[in-house]
């Protein structure tokens, strides 16, 4: 049994661990396996992942070996936590390539390291000791007193070219090249700007401080991510590696993350990478309470406290996501009134958000010129979402151009689905319903339609599906959000929903080779009677149309039913868009107009699947297209509403494949009234 020496500064304790030496041996075996595998002509991401594992296990071995030297309790706990995190990072990288080739001993190492940490914490808690203090006072004085106009920096980084170094990596490289001639302590001053780079400070580059011009002015941001080909380890935006005798180690690996350097608060600065101090980068996991070093990237972006946003593993983070994301929404809503729309747009443009043009193929920083029909205006949009490599994708995912759909015979012939296709349609449409329900739960005043799109995207890809609208004919988002006078195909953007708005969310998902499509129009806060009448009447138009669906009914009769109810309600039916066939193709035959006296051909037959999606206007039926090439609005600026379902014609009638579930949120007052009366 190995003896682990623990020092509190006044006396030393020996705590015997049976698990730690076994873990050390397992780490060495894991490192040797990764090293051997990386030398066996492995190429691509797996080869890079194996090289990362060699580095990670070297670090892990160093940390475990440090337990054999005098150290503080917190140092030891930090080393073991870091060892476990490094191991999980290696597993994540390998699982992103070919999980079947990860040997079982690597999976067993997780248990060994966890047991070592648990044993260490348990035995250390049984000792009556004083917690060692962090020796940061000297560093604190330098950071707190830092003044760019008076203080001296060894290296100055300026994005605008006013200094010798334009990137942080250039300054770090110059420092490394100085070798033994470098100053004992180095200060790198990073002037205001957004530095788009991935920074790594090696373990031999010690006693370095980074200071900047402010929390919102000096920003480091990286954009490496696993879907784009990087490994988890190499995608870190900012990494600092330390000698094994020190407790400090810092590596953040997130899909997209910013680290802001502030002179207003010591605690919000990028920490001192000083070999003479012990800085501990862990908190309690928000889910299980275990020591945690990972932090939710969205919480970092929103500058939320580490407590409540830290997680011990990616698994804990994923398991908590459905409840944890409400923290982000609350934080955003608390800042709704913090700035004017003009200030919000200016900030977004500085962050790379742009207005959409030419059906999503172009962007501009200026609001397009247009004779707007109502009060709504477009806002800048964020960058397009990415989808995990393992998810099945439609053929327009890369270049925005559908290849199979426009040339298919199913544009002219209505397909009769096989039982196997129908079962896939049921599964996909239920998933689409669950995604729309997730979006419905976050709709309230102050939420942006971009945030709704984010919920839709994350819920879709989390289920292993692809959001069908994404890059379809270059559409830039994962769903459509149509507010007030927008009839359909509204692009999610940075505009915040206001009390009294109505918003339609149109969700389509591609899963197991087929599409599911539905939409609903929701109230935002308290709406006026006219808007409530419009939305309820539109809902009733769809319900009445569905009620006639069965074999033998002509497709043109759908429009007659919808037009009759809309006219009786004092509303008009949009004629520019129609329902459509759906299945392995997103859009195909039949076309189903929603207005009266249409000339649609064909009759319904069992096994057909199609959508009915009436768009009903409070004013005239005519429409106009915004400069983005997608957003269609009412010609008179009055409001429009829409509802949609994907339907299956059965032998005896119809099955609503996207129907509401028992778990669907109660957002429509008239449905509650019907339930109560029933």
CORVEN-V612977 format. One record per backbone hydrogen bond with DSSP energy under -0.5 kcal/mol. NH is the residue of the N-H (numbers start at 1). CO is the residue of the C=O. If there is no record, write none. Layout:
# CORVEN-V612977
nh: {NH & NH}
co: {CO & CO}
This chain:
# CORVEN-V612977
nh: {2 & 4 & 5 & 5 & 6 & 6 & 7 & 8 & 13 & 15 & 15 & 16 & 17 & 21 & 22 & 23 & 24 & 25 & 26 & 27 & 28 & 29 & 30 & 31 & 32 & 33 & 34 & 35 & 36 & 37 & 38 & 39 & 39 & 40 & 46 & 47 & 48 & 49 & 50 & 51 & 52 & 53 & 54 & 55 & 56 & 57 & 58 & 59 & 60 & 61 & 62 & 63 & 64 & 65 & 66 & 67 & 67 & 68 & 69 & 76 & 77 & 78 & 79 & 80 & 81 & 82 & 83 & 84 & 85 & 86 & 87 & 88 & 89 & 90 & 91 & 92 & 93 & 94 & 95 & 96 & 97 & 98 & 99 & 101 & 102 & 103 & 106 & 107 & 107 & 108 & 109 & 110 & 110 & 111 & 112 & 113 & 114 & 115 & 116 & 117 & 118 & 119 & 120 & 121 & 122 & 123 & 124 & 125 & 126 & 127 & 129 & 136 & 140 & 141 & 142 & 143 & 144 & 145 & 146 & 150 & 151 & 154 & 155 & 157 & 158 & 161 & 165 & 171 & 172 & 173 & 174 & 175 & 176 & 177 & 178 & 178 & 179 & 179 & 181 & 182 & 186 & 188 & 188 & 189 & 189 & 190 & 190 & 191 & 191 & 193 & 195 & 195 & 196 & 197 & 197 & 199 & 199 & 201 & 202 & 205 & 206 & 207 & 208 & 209 & 211 & 213 & 214 & 217 & 218 & 219 & 219 & 220 & 221 & 221 & 222 & 228 & 229 & 230 & 235 & 235 & 236 & 237 & 238 & 239 & 240 & 241 & 246 & 250 & 252 & 253 & 254 & 257 & 259 & 260 & 261 & 262 & 268 & 269 & 273 & 274 & 277 & 279 & 280 & 281 & 283 & 285 & 286 & 289 & 292 & 293 & 294 & 296 & 300 & 301 & 302 & 303 & 304 & 309 & 310 & 311 & 317 & 318 & 319 & 320 & 321 & 321 & 323 & 324 & 325 & 326 & 327 & 328 & 328 & 329 & 330 & 331 & 332 & 333 & 334 & 335 & 336 & 338 & 339 & 344 & 345 & 346 & 347 & 348 & 349 & 350 & 351 & 351 & 352 & 353 & 354 & 355 & 357 & 358 & 359 & 360 & 361 & 362 & 364 & 372 & 381 & 391 & 397 & 400 & 402 & 407 & 407 & 408 & 408 & 411 & 412 & 413 & 415 & 417 & 417 & 422 & 423 & 424 & 425 & 426 & 427 & 428 & 429 & 430 & 431 & 432 & 433 & 434 & 435 & 436 & 437 & 438 & 439 & 440 & 441 & 442 & 443 & 446 & 447 & 449 & 450 & 452 & 453 & 454 & 455 & 456 & 457 & 458 & 459 & 460 & 461 & 462 & 463 & 463 & 464 & 465 & 466 & 468 & 468 & 470 & 471 & 472 & 473 & 473 & 474 & 475 & 480 & 481 & 482 & 483 & 484 & 486 & 487 & 488 & 492 & 492 & 494 & 497 & 500 & 501 & 503 & 504 & 505 & 506 & 506 & 507 & 507 & 509 & 510 & 511 & 511 & 514 & 515 & 516 & 518 & 519 & 520 & 522 & 524 & 525 & 527 & 532 & 533 & 534 & 535 & 536 & 537 & 538 & 539 & 540 & 541 & 542 & 543 & 544 & 545 & 546 & 547 & 548 & 549 & 551 & 552 & 553 & 555 & 557 & 558 & 559 & 560 & 561 & 562 & 563 & 564 & 565 & 566 & 567 & 568 & 569 & 570 & 571 & 572 & 574 & 579 & 581 & 581 & 582 & 583 & 588 & 589 & 592 & 593 & 598 & 604 & 607 & 608 & 610 & 611 & 612 & 616 & 616 & 617 & 618 & 624 & 626 & 629 & 632 & 633 & 634 & 635 & 637 & 640 & 641 & 643 & 644 & 645 & 647 & 647 & 648 & 649 & 650 & 650 & 655 & 657 & 657 & 658 & 659 & 664 & 667 & 669 & 671 & 672 & 673 & 674 & 675 & 676 & 677 & 678}
co: {17 & 15 & 3 & 67 & 4 & 13 & 71 & 11 & 6 & 4 & 13 & 14 & 2 & 17 & 18 & 19 & 20 & 21 & 22 & 23 & 24 & 25 & 26 & 27 & 28 & 29 & 30 & 31 & 32 & 33 & 34 & 35 & 36 & 37 & 43 & 43 & 44 & 45 & 46 & 47 & 48 & 49 & 50 & 51 & 52 & 53 & 54 & 55 & 56 & 57 & 58 & 59 & 60 & 61 & 62 & 63 & 64 & 65 & 66 & 72 & 73 & 74 & 75 & 76 & 77 & 78 & 79 & 80 & 81 & 82 & 83 & 84 & 85 & 86 & 87 & 88 & 89 & 90 & 91 & 92 & 94 & 94 & 95 & 98 & 99 & 101 & 103 & 103 & 104 & 104 & 105 & 106 & 107 & 107 & 108 & 109 & 110 & 111 & 112 & 113 & 114 & 115 & 116 & 117 & 118 & 119 & 120 & 121 & 122 & 124 & 127 & 134 & 136 & 137 & 138 & 139 & 140 & 141 & 143 & 147 & 147 & 187 & 187 & 189 & 165 & 158 & 156 & 167 & 168 & 169 & 170 & 171 & 172 & 173 & 174 & 175 & 175 & 176 & 178 & 179 & 207 & 186 & 209 & 155 & 187 & 188 & 211 & 157 & 189 & 217 & 193 & 219 & 194 & 195 & 221 & 197 & 237 & 239 & 200 & 202 & 204 & 273 & 273 & 186 & 188 & 190 & 261 & 214 & 214 & 193 & 217 & 259 & 195 & 219 & 257 & 225 & 226 & 225 & 231 & 232 & 233 & 252 & 252 & 199 & 250 & 201 & 243 & 240 & 238 & 251 & 252 & 222 & 220 & 258 & 218 & 260 & 265 & 266 & 208 & 272 & 274 & 277 & 278 & 279 & 292 & 290 & 310 & 285 & 283 & 311 & 311 & 309 & 296 & 297 & 298 & 300 & 299 & 306 & 306 & 294 & 313 & 314 & 315 & 316 & 317 & 318 & 320 & 320 & 321 & 323 & 324 & 324 & 325 & 325 & 326 & 327 & 328 & 329 & 330 & 332 & 333 & 335 & 336 & 340 & 341 & 342 & 343 & 344 & 345 & 346 & 347 & 348 & 349 & 348 & 381 & 364 & 362 & 627 & 628 & 357 & 358 & 357 & 355 & 370 & 354 & 388 & 394 & 396 & 400 & 403 & 404 & 404 & 405 & 408 & 409 & 409 & 413 & 415 & 607 & 418 & 419 & 420 & 421 & 422 & 423 & 424 & 425 & 426 & 427 & 428 & 429 & 430 & 431 & 432 & 433 & 434 & 435 & 436 & 437 & 439 & 440 & 497 & 444 & 495 & 493 & 448 & 449 & 450 & 451 & 452 & 453 & 454 & 455 & 456 & 457 & 458 & 459 & 460 & 461 & 460 & 510 & 466 & 508 & 467 & 475 & 469 & 400 & 471 & 471 & 472 & 506 & 490 & 504 & 481 & 502 & 483 & 632 & 632 & 479 & 490 & 380 & 447 & 524 & 498 & 522 & 482 & 520 & 480 & 504 & 505 & 518 & 516 & 466 & 509 & 514 & 511 & 583 & 509 & 507 & 644 & 505 & 503 & 501 & 523 & 525 & 528 & 529 & 530 & 531 & 532 & 533 & 534 & 535 & 536 & 537 & 538 & 539 & 540 & 541 & 542 & 543 & 545 & 546 & 650 & 604 & 550 & 602 & 554 & 555 & 555 & 556 & 557 & 558 & 559 & 560 & 561 & 562 & 563 & 564 & 565 & 567 & 566 & 617 & 615 & 592 & 588 & 590 & 609 & 585 & 581 & 410 & 579 & 591 & 595 & 553 & 649 & 605 & 647 & 580 & 645 & 614 & 641 & 572 & 639 & 633 & 631 & 626 & 488 & 624 & 485 & 622 & 634 & 484 & 616 & 614 & 519 & 612 & 610 & 645 & 655 & 608 & 648 & 653 & 648 & 646 & 655 & 646 & 656 & 661 & 665 & 667 & 668 & 668 & 669 & 670 & 671 & 672 & 673 & 674}
